[in-house]
Amino acid sequence: MQASAQQQPMPVASTIAVNPGDSPDEIIRKAAHVVPTANQYAALRNEFIAFIHFGPNTFTRMEWGTGKEDPTIFDLKTLNTDQWCAAMKSAGMKMVIITVKHHDGFVLWQSRYTKHGIMSTGFRNGKGDILRDLSASCKSTG
């Protein structure tokens, strides 16, 4: 009978390096010892958080955009972020996460670094800013 090598105790950490020679079992063992940072843990305590993912794909009905879509495809006519916040608050949510720059590069705020965003749409004559509106609604709603 062969003696099995005892594995050294592994401390928990927010990151643990995976080395090129690590076996699949060692990678799983390392992954099992990864824990959230203090900030991540604090955010997890607020587990009922709204998540808004809104962009050109809302109007194209495609799962993935390419970043080459004409920004005018984002054909938003009205926006009521006060209503969003009232609904979230009445549901018991205290936080909201919004994706304001998508993988396709489309931005939902006024940026001087790109024209691939809300500034190139008809929404509020190119002057709309969903991030600013949502932020103001969050503040006024509490």
C-alpha positions, 0 to 999 in steps of 0.5 A: 500500500502506498502512502498518499502525500498529504496536501498542505493546508491552503489559506483562503485569499481573494486571489490565488495564482494558478500555475502552468503545471497545476493539475485540474484537481489542484486548480479546483482546490485553489478555486475552493479557497478563493473568498470575496474581498471585504468590499465584495463581501459587503456588496453581497450583503445587499443581495437583492440588487437591480441590474439594468442592461440596456442598449442597442440590442434592446432594439435589434433583438440580437443577443450580441452586437458587433459595435458596428451598428448605426447608433440611431438603431437605439430608438429610445422615445421616452425615459422615466428613471424615476419610475424605475427607482420607485419600482425598485424601491417598492420591491425592497431593492436598495441598489442598482447596477447599470451597464453604461458601456457595453461590449460593443462600445455603445455608451449611455452617457455623454462622452467626448471620447466616442460618438458610438453612444447616446449622443449619436441618437435621436434621444433628446436630440443627442443630449440624453444621458441615462446615467445622469438621469438614473443617478438623479432618480436614485438620489431623489428616491433615496 
